[in-house]
Amino acid sequence: MADPGGQNPGILATLGQGVQAMNRLVKLMTSAFPQTTGTSGTATGGAATLPANPVGFIVVTLPDGTSAKIPYYT
C-alpha cells in the first residue's frame, strides 16, 4: 500500500499490520475471558458444597460499570 500523500510509502502497511495484531489480540482475549450470560443464586449439576469462607474475592467490572466480587476457594 502506498501513502496517498506520498510522504511515507510504508505507513499504511504498518498501520494495517497493527490493526491485524489488535484483531488477533481481541480474539485471544475473548476466548480467554468469555462474556458472562447472567448470574444465579444457585447451581445445579451435582456440585459439591462450598466452604463457608472463601479464601478471597476476584473483583470484576461488569459491562454496566458496576463492580462484582467473585469468591475463590482453595
Stockholm file with secondary structure:
# STOCKHOLM 1.0

chainA/1-74         MADPGGQNPGILATLGQGVQAMNRLVKLMTSAFPQTTGTSGTATGGAATLPANPVGFIVVTLPDGTSAKIPYYT
#=GR chainA/1-74 SS CCCTTSSCTTHHHHHHHHHHHHHHHHHHHHHHSCCCCCCCSCCCSSCCCCCSSCSEEEEEECTTSCEEEEEECC
#=GC SS_cons        CCCTTSSCTTHHHHHHHHHHHHHHHHHHHHHHSCCCCCCCSCCCSSCCCCCSSCSEEEEEECTTSCEEEEEECC
//
